[in-house]
Amino acid sequence: MLDTYRRRVEQKRKELSRLHNDKGREMKNRANILARLNSAVKMANTTKSSSTYKSKEREIQRYNNDLVRSEKKISDIENKIARKQKIGRASCR
């Protein structure tokens, strides 16, 4: 009985650790997207060519979409972490 409990606790710890790693990886990805977005905005603001401006507008839109997707992934991971922690606390009682 005690071994089963220990295995369950260890499994939950590993799952939480994996989720935290996933969140960190996605946060890093979000930071990279933001850097590319800021660079594209800066380039769009300094260009004099209308075709370059339109190209940068499309690039900015793509980065905005990527940013939304990344933030949704982070939110989903945070929800999973919260559920795992809630389940973990409930099983300890």
For each residue, the residues with C-beta under 8 A, 3 or more apart:
1: 4 5
2: 5 6
3: 6 7
4: 1 7 8
5: 1 2 8 9
6: 2 3 9 10
7: 3 4 10 11
8: 4 5 11 12 91
9: 5 6 12 13 88
10: 6 7 13 14
11: 7 8 14 15
12: 8 9 15 16 84 87 88 91
13: 9 10 16 17
14: 10 11 17 18
15: 11 12 18 19 84
16: 12 13 19 20 81 84 85 88
17: 13 14 20 21
18: 14 15 21 22
19: 15 16 22 23 77 80 81 84
20: 16 17 23 24 81
21: 17 18 24 25
22: 18 19 25 26 77
23: 19 20 26 27 74 77 78 81
24: 20 21 27 28
25: 21 22 28 29
26: 22 23 29 30 70 73 74 77
27: 23 24 30 31 74
28: 24 25 31 32
29: 25 26 32 33 70
30: 26 27 33 34 67 70 71 74
31: 27 28 34 35
32: 28 29 35 36
33: 29 30 36 37 63 66 67 70
34: 30 31 37 38 67
35: 31 32 38 39
36: 32 33 39 40 63
37: 33 34 40 41 60 63 64 67
38: 34 35 41 42
39: 35 36 42 43
40: 36 37 43 44 56 59 60 63
41: 37 38 44 45 56 60
42: 38 39 45 46
43: 39 40 46 47 52 56
44: 40 41 47 52 53 56 57 60
45: 41 42
46: 42 43
47: 43 44 52 53 56
48:
49: 52 53
50: 53 54
51: 54 55
52: 43 44 47 49 55 56
53: 44 47 49 50 56 57
54: 50 51 57 58
55: 51 52 58 59
56: 40 41 43 44 47 52 53 59 60
57: 44 53 54 60 61
58: 54 55 61 62
59: 40 55 56 62 63
60: 37 40 41 44 56 57 63 64
61: 57 58 64 65
62: 58 59 65 66
63: 33 36 37 40 59 60 66 67
64: 37 60 61 67 68
65: 61 62 68 69
66: 33 62 63 69 70
67: 30 33 34 37 63 64 70 71
68: 64 65 71 72
69: 65 66 72 73
70: 26 29 30 33 66 67 73 74
71: 30 67 68 74 75
72: 68 69 75 76
73: 26 69 70 76 77
74: 23 26 27 30 70 71 77 78
75: 71 72 78 79
76: 72 73 79 80
77: 19 22 23 26 73 74 80 81
78: 23 74 75 81 82
79: 75 76 82 83
80: 19 76 77 83 84
81: 16 19 20 23 77 78 84 85
82: 78 79 85 86
83: 79 80 86 87
84: 12 15 16 19 80 81 87 88
85: 16 81 82 88 89
86: 82 83 89 90
87: 12 83 84 90 91
88: 9 12 16 84 85 91 92
89: 85 86 92 93
90: 86 87 93
91: 8 12 87 88
92: 88 89
93: 89 90
